[in-house]
Amino acid sequence: MAEQSYIVVTGAAGFIGSCMVGYLNEQGYRNIIISDAFGAEEKRKNWENKGFAHVVERYNLIDWLKENDIKVDCFIHLGARTDTTEFDYSIHEELNVQYSKDVWYYCVLKNVPLIYASSAATYGAGELGYDDNHDVIEKLQPLNPYGISKNEFDKWALQQTEQPPFWTGLKFFNVYGPNEYHKGRMASVIWHSFNQIKKDGVVKLFKSHRPDFEDGRQLRDFIYVKDVVKVIFWMFQSMVDGEWVIDKNGIYNLGTGKARTFEDLVKATFAGLDMQPNIQFIDMPEDISDKYQYFTEANMQKLRNAGYKDDFYSLEEGVNDYVANYLATLKIY
């Protein structure tokens, strides 16, 4: 009888990780080892009804995999400390850099393909643009400890002579969608907008503190989480099926390639509720004003060149699906 093989997903109780497990379930996969810090009761509904084979606490994962000699088809590493307002770098160093190195070493040792989450926060204020060119990564200057930690691991990964057979790091841009309710201040503007509309009928957006950007016209590359997990699944299949080649290994942007304003985002949220927009502008908190990205837009040519052909949700399509089918119904993906 053939040996059972598994997919490992870290961060499985969190936003993108739980959506990844849900998408794998939709594609017929239940042979999943989910890992996270599962103590957070408020995240329980993200993962408890998913289909999976094993639940392993984050700090036990690597030892558990080795001790049980588990055969792994792909390691999808989405777990991280993602709080951009956490300024104690040692926390990011432990969870985003050292833990990711441990995952990398395991994948090298066991010859396991690896897909891991990086971040567009690595690009800082965008002085060097938003091209996923490996030559630029060493020169990037992220604006906060979270972005620094993600860039430090990207730099480290590119320097390694021993690598997993196939690997990619994905620089997520502004991801939004179901299962992010637990993120509080770090949840997407759509989540906050929906809740403000339900409570007060108005959405508060940060004023611009730069003369070249009008209030509400700050631009971000917003990508729906359903597109994110679809791209990851495509990479996973390509790696397992032998369609991926070593030359494609490396770091990729994952956005839509089209920046949109926060005003567009909020208008789409109101539209999803069949309401007229009502927006107020407020001052930006001091702890983020000097670390705020006014513009992000992913250059997506590298992913296209690697063979990904599907269209991405437009902002209006993604927000409408999120608002109508998840936020308004309290449904988990």
Secondary structure, DSSP 8 states (H G I E B T S, - for coil): ----EEEEEESTTSHHHHHHHHHHHHTT---EEEEE-TT-GGGHHHHTTS--SEEEEGGGHHHHHHHTT-EEEEEEE------TT---HHHHIIIIIIHHHHHHHHHHHHT--EEEEEEGGGGTT-TT-S---HHHHTT---SSHHHHHHHHHHHHHHH-SS--SSEEEEEE-EEE-TT-GGGGGGS-HHHHHHHHHHHHS-EEEE---STTS-TT--EE-EEEHHHHHHHHHHHHHHHHHT---GGG-EEEEES-S--EEHHHHHHHHHHHTT----EEEE---HHHHTT--SB-----HHHHHHT-------HHHHHHHHIIIIITTT---
